[in-house]
Amino acid sequence: MRQAVGVSVPTFVVDSRAEAEHVLAGEIADLLRARPEAVLGLATGNSPIGVYRDLCALHAAGEVSFARATTFNLDEYLGLQDGDPRTFRRWMQTHLFDHVQPRSTNLPECHAPLASADAVAVRYEQALQAAGGIDLQVLGIGLNGHIGFNEPGSTRTSRTRVVELDQRTRKHAVRVFGDLAQVPTQAITMGVASILDARRLRVLAFGAEKAEIVRRTLFDPISAECPATFLRGHHDVKLYLDAAAAELIEDSALPS
Ligand code: F6R
C-alpha cells in the first residue's frame, strides 16, 4: 500500500482491492472490540461489498461481534414496496445483517404507501443524533461526485432529506432495475453535514470508471458541484484506491 503525498485527503493506493477491504474490515473489527456499542455508518453498492464479506468471515470465525452495535445506512430509494429485493434494506440484509445480526439496524424506511417522506427524513436525522452520532462511516463515491445520494447541488450544510435522483445516478441503477422507467426518481439520504459529522470517514473507490471522479474529489474546487470534494474538510478521512482508480492522480503524488 502506497500513500499519496501532497494531496488534500490521506489517500492510500493498494496493490489489490482485497487489501483495502481487509484493512477496512480489520479497522471496523478493532473498533467493535474496543467499543462494542459502536455506531457504524454504512453504504450499499459495489465499493463496500468486499468489506462486508470480510466482516461476515470475521464474525463466522468468532473474531468480532455486532451484538451491541448500531448501524445507520446512508440512503434508501423512495417508494419501493417493503421487502422489494431492490431496496437497500434487502441488500444490506443479504450482504451483512443476516450474517452478523447487529443489535439495531437503521435505514430510512420509505416504502410505499407513504404519507410523509419528509417526516421520515427528519426522524432519521433525529435518530442519528440520539444514537450519539456515527463512529465510522463507510462511503463510496458516485460517478457524478455524490456521497450518499447527495447529488451535485447538495450543500455542505445539508441534512437528511428527500432528494431527486440525478439522471446519471438513475442510469447507473438500470443494471439493477432493468430499465430506466423502473428506477425510482427520489430517495432519502443523509445530508452532507450528517455524513461529515461522523468521527471517521473511510472512502473506497475501485476501477478505472472511478479515476475521473477521484481526480475531481481531490483536486477540483470544494463546492456543491461535486459533493465528494467536501470530504477534504474532514479531520479523520482516509481514501482507499486501487491502481485503476488512482490513474489520474499525478505521478509526483505517488512515490513508487
Ligand atoms: C450507496 C450510496 C452511493 C454509492 C455510490 C458508489 O449507499 O450512497 O453514494 O456509495 O453511488 O456506488 P458503487 O460503490 O456501487 O460504485
Boltz pocket constraint, residues with backbone or C-beta under 6 A from the ligand:
constraints:
  - pocket:
      binder: B
      contacts: [[A, 42], [A, 43], [A, 44], [A, 45], [A, 46], [A, 47], [A, 48], [A, 74], [A, 75], [A, 139], [A, 140], [A, 141], [A, 142], [A, 143], [A, 146], [A, 147], [A, 148], [A, 149], [A, 204]]
      max_distance: 6.0
